[in-house]
Amino acid sequence: MDPAKTYRELIVWQKAHAWVLNVYRLTRQFPKEELYGLTSQLRRAAASVPSNIVEGFKRRGPQEKLRFLNIAEASLAEASYQLLLSQDLEYGDTSHLQQDAEEIDKLLNAYLRSIQKNHRL
């Protein structure tokens, strides 16, 4: 398989981008008092995932790529907890978003392993 020429060709980025759009849709229904709290935190953490995938994609060295992909993983974990909190606070059903986050996590791990393998790290 040929390497991706742009970040938009990466399946992990495509899934993460679609997931962020769904997070934004969900948070539109959060209570107004959460606008500067959970809504803002969740949106920032979620948007950080595909953003860091993009930044890592453009980095030249494998260590730099891995660093940004690790940041994406951490942001995904943060957003996953915030989705759980949102569910427990009864702000909406987040189960589908949590499942999507698990899939993105697996794809991110595979992408990281691929970079490590190709550069023998």
N, C-alpha and C positions, 0 to 999 in steps of 0.2 A: 504494500500500500504506500502510495506517495505521501510525503509529509504535506501537511496543510500549508497553503500559501498565505492565507489570511486567518485571523482568529475566528472569523465567521464560519469557516469550514469545520471548526472543532465541534464535535457533538456535545462535549461537556459545556462549552460556552453557549451553544444553542439552547440546551436544557436549562442552564442557569439563567439565561436571559428570560426565557418563558416563565420560569419560576418567579423571578423578580416581578414581572408584570402581574402575576397572580397574587403575590404578596401585596402589591399596591392596591389591587382590587379588593382584597380582604380588608386591608386597613382603612379603606374608605368608610367602612361601617363601624369602626371603633368609636367609643364615646369621645366627644369633643375634648373632655378633660385630659385625654391621653395624647392629644396632638403633639405636645412637646415632650411627652414621656415615651411610652411604649411604641406608639405609632412611629415616631421619629427614629427611635433606636432600632426597631425591627427593619424599617425601610433602609436605613444606612447600612446595617449589617448585611442585609440581603443584596443590596446593590454592590457591596464590596466584593461579593463572590465573583460575578462575571468581570468586574472591573480589574480585579487582580489577575484573573486568567488572561485578560487582554495585555496587561502590563508585563506579565511573565512571558507571554508569547513573543513580545517584542524585544525581550532581553537577549543578548547575544550568548552569554556564557551559561552553561547548564546549572551552575550553582545559583546564579541570579534567577533563572527560570524557576528552579525548585523553591527558592525563598518566597517568591510571589505566589506560587501555587500553594505553599504551606499557609500563607496569610489567607488565601481564599478558603482553605480548609477550616481555619480558625474562625473566620467570619461565618461560614456555614454552620459550624457548631454553635456559635453565639445565636444566630438567627433561629436555629432549631429549638434551642431552649426558649427563646422568646415566643415562638409559635406554641410550644407546650404551655407556657404561662398564659398566653392569649386564650387558649382552649380552656384552661382551668378557671380563668376569669369570666368565661362564658361570653367572649367577644365574638365568637364565630367558630365554625367547624374548621379546624386546621389539619385534620387527619390527612387529607390529600396532599397538602403542602409538606407535611412531615414525611410522607412517603416519597414525594419528589425529591426532598432534601437527601434522603437516604440513597436514592439512585444517583444523584449528583455527586455525593460523597464517594460512591463506588467508582464512578467515572473519573473523578479527580485522582483517586488513588491509582487507578490504572494509568492515567496520563503521567503521574509522577514516576511510577515504576518504569514506564516506557522511556522517559528521559534518562533515568538512572541506568537502565540497561544499555541504551544506545551510547551512553558516554562512560559506561563501565565505572559508575560511582558507587 
